[in-house]
Amino acid sequence: MFPALETELKQETCPDPYEDFMYHHLQYYGYFKAQRGSLPNSASHQHVRKNNPRYGLSGSFGEREDVIPDPLQKEKLLWPTCLSSAAHRQIEAVSRDPLMLSSPLKSRQLLHDEFGEVNPYLREPRDLFAFFPSSGPLQAPRWPIECEVIKENLHHIEWVPPQPEYFYQPTGNEKLPEIVGEEKGTVVYQLDSVPTEGSYFTSSRVGGKRGIIREPAVTLQGPEDNTLLFESRFESGNLQKAVRVDTYEYELTLRTDLYTNKHTQWFYFRVQNTRKDTTYRFTIVNLLKPKSLYTVGMKPLMYSELDANTHNIGWRREGNEIRYYKNNTDDGQQPFYCLTWTIQFPHNQDTCFFAHFYPYTYTDLQCYLLSVANNPVQSQFCKLRTLCRSLAGNTVYLLTITNPSRTPREAAAKKAVVLSARVHPGESNGSWIMKGFLDFILSNSPDAQLLRDIFVFKVVPMLNPDGVIVGNYRCSLAGRDLNRHYKTILKESFPCIWYTRNMVKRLLEEREVLLYCDFHGHSRKNNIFLYGCKNNDRKYWLHERVFPLMLSKNAPDKFSFQSCNFKVQKCKEGTGRVVMWRMGILNSYTMESTFGGSTLGNKRDTHFTIEDLKSLGYHVCDTLLDFCDPDRTKFMQCLAELKELLKQEIHKKFNELGQDMDLEGNWSDISLSDIESSTSGSDSSLSDGLPVHLLSMADEVNQKKKMYKKKKKKPLRTRKQRNEQYQKNNLMRELKLIEDAPERAGFASTLQKQPTFFRNSENASSSMMRNEKPRLNESQLRGRDKGTSLDPSKMTSLILTKNREGMQRPRFTVSCCPKRSTNSSQEPAPDMKPLWSRNRYPATKRGRATMTVYPSLHIYTYP
């Protein structure tokens, strides 16, 4: 606050009753949690108050000098009466100017300088939600009300192994344990209240399920009892059941993503009561993917609390006799796969954790963002906002990172970069890359300052906080894969995705978005690579491949350009990469980082560490500078190299097909989709469709539609099909006219004059129909509606057969040609005048409904 004014404020400020009521009203319902006296920094006016201690603030979102601890305490407001007499006179002069203000200044958002002149400026808008309170703990994660949660806060230290952690080399003697199950084993841990398929998310609360948290399935009988104690009811934990099948052997069952029966990949659990130098075996029995990096040497991660506390050692790769194999148990459902490994714990009575990859929880993100918000330097150019609330009510954070611009034109000229991570909650490697990016872009490095000068960074560090909290691998609490629903209109079911797309849409209206990148993890391929979108504009041909190629040159031992793919598959139309590309972002990517390690350069056959992933965040920044360098030498060199690589791929492809091709010709016209293979991502159909709480409703609607909706005619697609159908309709009408002819009154004389014709015709027709098939009735004439196909050639032969049977009757044929037939040889003889009307389609029939009069030219060709 302003020290010189604080005393006068206490004495002379009279709060507005209505405003005071509204503040209390909003606070009561939880919509306003920030303090009213807070004065956030205004980056656009730093030149006015940069060196003025009266305007010094300690941060935009953390603890501040002017924050009032009691949220119900009345705000100390700045009224014009609290200013100096000189300031009063200037304000009064301004207020008398009709061009400036029509009434005395009453805004409580305006702040003023007291140094002989009035420099009014507006405060930054207050946030609707206070992200981090000035005192007390962070916002606790909200869980579905079905989930039990233990009251423990877990924290793991970051640690980089001093030596490379190499892949496991199979010996061929690894044991494949037979799955025993709980029938022959003892259940030592099991979660009962886990929502699965058939249920759906309804509500959430801090701490999850109400009531007393039950104890584990087993209780130790004494100090000699060596049963391991399992636990996973903590943030990001995943373990459904543990069965002890031998003294030191356990079968583990992972929990599927909540409200589904799929996606068992991520595991993260705790074991206690360990014994040193004893070989334990763990076997996960219900994995779903047929291929895994565990088959090519990947090891699980282990964390020892005693090692962390005494030796400052964190997560490390451990395990022997590692095998990934198919479960032979066949229950008639989808096949399961098993992962088995052995381990020796380093200490007795230790608490250890196992994980599929380095965990990064929602609380970890909040702690990091709190440190940024409380940093007086970083908070000047990093603004933290709420993008939206998730289904469970957890905050989805949005960071805007850029240096203040000196002029509005300079601010408008900045291009934007959009980055996001953790849309798949079990792919924690995306969060570590994001952390490395944020560490660098928020640093005081000259390159980081340059990037903040020329770009506006929009960062969503955790798109699916609900899935991260509950330990899902792929889905949100809607039971669906969010990365297949970027085109959704269901804002209430997929709020994180809907608001992200809407944010990018608004951003595109303001400025050009140079790059979009969504950080993911990959479970079947090593190294790091990108999926992009092939550009169809010849002006920017191959430009979408320049950034990945530059990144591979900046990180040659981690990033593999050969693993990149730029094919847009139909099943990936709902992914963030494709949707943003179709919105107009040329460089739209999905970054896939392996759960395993590298097969390149100096890091060949070693696992990635946390530091390796964080370094890639730095390389993304470095590559952005190369990509936007005003000197286009690097860009053009990469473009020329891409063309040469493409020539080689085309040549290789044609050699495989046994064909020769002159690559000096117009080879660039070849479709790149024919050269590239499909991406090896997950099957989108597993988690596509409506959210689970709408499925039953949709089924009821579909059933009603089937009951009351008439079956529509199948639409014709081509001109040929339209012409054929038109000819069939005309032939059917012609046949009905011939069959109904004896019923007409005008045919009485013809029946007397020419009995032989109609008698023979009728006999021949009836005998033919008896021998071949029944005569076409009215329902068969409408065969198209009921799936009955009518062949025009057969219809024509039927009419001709009738005509041939009656020799006295004039010849008459129906042409099936789409063009009009004018053959004069088929006209009736002069002495034989037919008594039917010249119009082949009379307006009325006896005993039938009125028909539309059709023109004589009954065969049309559609344009």
Disulfide bonds with the S-S distance in Angstrom:
none
